[in-house]
Amino acid sequence: AAKMFGAPVDDVLGRICHKFLCPAEIGRCPITDLGQEVEHSERILLRADGGSAHILKSAKRFKVGGSEKLLETFVDISERKEAEAMRDQIERIIQHDLRSPVSSAIYAAQLLREGENLTMDQHQILDSLVASASQMLGTLNLSLELYKVETGQYKFQPEEIDCSDLLNTMVQN
């Protein structure tokens, strides 16, 4: 912990962790303030140099010679968090980039459906293509909206809906 904190062991040993681990939670420590015996959680470790690291923290209350102590362990998960953020970014780019070709497929299928020399089977295939591609586009759009919610960028815009149409659709499906 001292190495992760970036200070000598004497600067860490015996200190209240609110001074360097989780200052926003003074008075809300699961062990000392809320009475839990064991805690396992993800935290942000505030380093002595002002930097920070994502960590897994475990803490357990125990007694030594009649005196209550806390044993805390820390595992640096900063690289994992960076990899997760990179994966999320790549996922968003892929989702965004898929919207154009899916929209193009819908448009092309709709244009082809207007042809007069199509068989009934060809119309059904194009209808199926439009329905599947529209569903995929809807899923991509919902995923991008979810990202906006997760990052606090979502702007709620209520819309009126016809409840009878909604209920009919639900009953039919």
C-alpha positions in Angstrom: 0.0 0.0 0.0 2.8 2.4 0.9 4.5 1.7 -2.5 1.2 2.3 -4.4 0.6 5.4 -2.3 4.2 6.6 -3.1 5.4 7.3 0.4 7.4 5.6 3.1 5.7 2.8 5.1 5.7 5.0 8.3 3.6 7.6 6.4 0.9 5.0 5.8 1.0 2.5 8.7 -1.5 3.4 11.3 -3.1 6.2 9.4 -6.8 6.6 8.8 -7.3 5.7 5.2 -9.6 8.7 4.6 -6.5 10.8 4.6 -5.1 9.2 1.4 -7.6 6.6 0.1 -11.2 7.8 0.1 -11.6 11.3 1.5 -15.1 11.7 0.1 -16.3 9.0 2.5 -15.3 10.4 5.9 -17.8 9.1 8.3 -19.0 6.3 5.9 -16.2 3.8 6.3 -17.9 0.3 6.0 -15.6 -1.0 8.8 -15.0 1.7 11.3 -18.2 3.7 10.8 -20.8 1.3 9.5 -19.9 -1.7 11.6 -19.1 -4.3 8.9 -16.5 -6.9 9.7 -15.1 -7.2 6.1 -15.1 -5.0 3.1 -14.3 -5.8 -0.5 -14.7 -2.9 -3.0 -13.3 -0.9 -5.9 -11.8 2.4 -4.9 -9.6 5.2 -6.1 -6.3 5.4 -4.3 -5.1 9.0 -4.0 -1.3 9.0 -4.3 1.1 11.1 -2.3 2.1 12.9 -5.6 -1.5 13.9 -6.3 -2.1 11.1 -8.9 -4.6 8.3 -8.4 -5.0 4.6 -9.2 -7.9 2.3 -9.5 -7.7 -0.4 -6.8 -9.5 -3.4 -5.3 -9.5 -2.9 -1.6 -10.2 -5.5 1.1 -10.4 -4.6 4.7 -10.9 -6.8 7.8 -11.3 -5.9 11.4 -9.2 -8.0 13.9 -7.7 -7.7 17.4 -4.1 -7.8 18.5 -3.4 -7.9 22.2 -6.9 -6.7 22.9 -6.5 -3.7 20.6 -8.7 -3.5 17.5 -6.8 -3.1 14.2 -7.7 -3.1 10.5 -5.8 -5.1 7.9 -6.2 -3.6 4.5 -5.0 -5.0 1.2 -4.9 -3.2 -2.2 -4.6 -4.5 -5.7 -3.9 -2.0 -8.5 -6.4 -2.5 -11.3 -5.6 0.6 -13.2 -4.4 -1.3 -16.3 -7.7 -3.3 -16.3 -9.7 -0.1 -16.0 -7.8 1.4 -18.9 -8.3 -1.7 -21.0 -12.1 -1.6 -20.2 -12.2 2.1 -21.2 -10.4 1.3 -24.5 -12.8 -1.6 -25.2 -15.8 0.6 -24.5 -14.4 3.3 -26.8 -13.8 0.8 -29.6 -17.3 -0.6 -29.1 -18.8 2.9 -29.5 -16.7 3.5 -32.6 -17.9 0.2 -34.2 -21.5 0.9 -33.3 -21.3 4.4 -34.8 -19.6 3.1 -37.9 -22.1 0.4 -38.4 -25.0 2.8 -38.6 -24.2 4.1 -42.1 -24.0 0.7 -43.9 -27.1 -0.5 -42.1 -29.0 2.6 -43.1 -27.7 2.2 -46.7 -28.9 -1.4 -46.7 -32.4 -0.3 -45.6 -32.5 2.4 -48.2 -31.3 0.1 -51.0 -33.8 -2.6 -50.1 -36.6 -0.1 -50.0 -35.7 1.2 -53.5 -35.5 -2.4 -54.8 -39.0 -3.1 -53.3 -40.4 -0.4 -55.6 -39.4 -2.4 -58.7 -42.4 -3.6 -60.7 -40.9 -6.9 -62.0 -40.3 -8.5 -58.5 -41.8 -11.8 -57.6 -43.7 -12.3 -54.3 -40.7 -14.2 -52.9 -38.3 -11.3 -53.8 -40.7 -8.8 -52.1 -40.7 -11.0 -49.0 -36.9 -11.2 -48.9 -36.6 -7.5 -49.3 -39.3 -6.9 -46.5 -37.3 -9.3 -44.3 -34.1 -7.4 -45.1 -35.6 -4.1 -44.2 -37.1 -5.4 -41.0 -33.9 -7.0 -39.9 -31.7 -4.1 -40.8 -34.2 -1.7 -39.1 -34.1 -3.8 -36.0 -30.3 -3.7 -36.0 -30.3 0.1 -36.5 -32.7 0.4 -33.6 -30.3 -1.7 -31.4 -27.3 0.4 -32.4 -29.2 3.6 -31.7 -30.4 2.3 -28.3 -26.8 1.3 -27.5 -25.6 4.8 -28.3 -28.4 6.3 -26.1 -27.4 3.9 -23.2 -23.8 5.2 -23.5 -25.1 8.8 -23.3 -27.1 7.8 -20.1 -24.0 6.1 -18.6 -21.8 9.2 -19.3 -24.4 11.8 -18.2 -24.8 13.2 -21.7 -28.4 12.0 -22.2 -31.0 14.7 -22.7 -34.5 13.5 -21.8 -37.0 14.5 -24.5 -40.4 13.2 -23.7 -42.7 12.4 -26.7 -46.4 11.7 -26.8 -47.3 8.1 -27.8 -50.6 6.4 -28.7 -51.1 3.9 -25.8 -53.7 2.0 -27.8 -51.2 1.3 -30.6 -48.6 0.3 -28.0 -51.0 -2.1 -26.3 -52.1 -3.6 -29.6 -48.5 -4.2 -30.6 -47.8 -5.9 -27.2 -50.9 -8.1 -27.5 -50.0 -9.2 -31.0 -46.5 -10.1 -30.1 
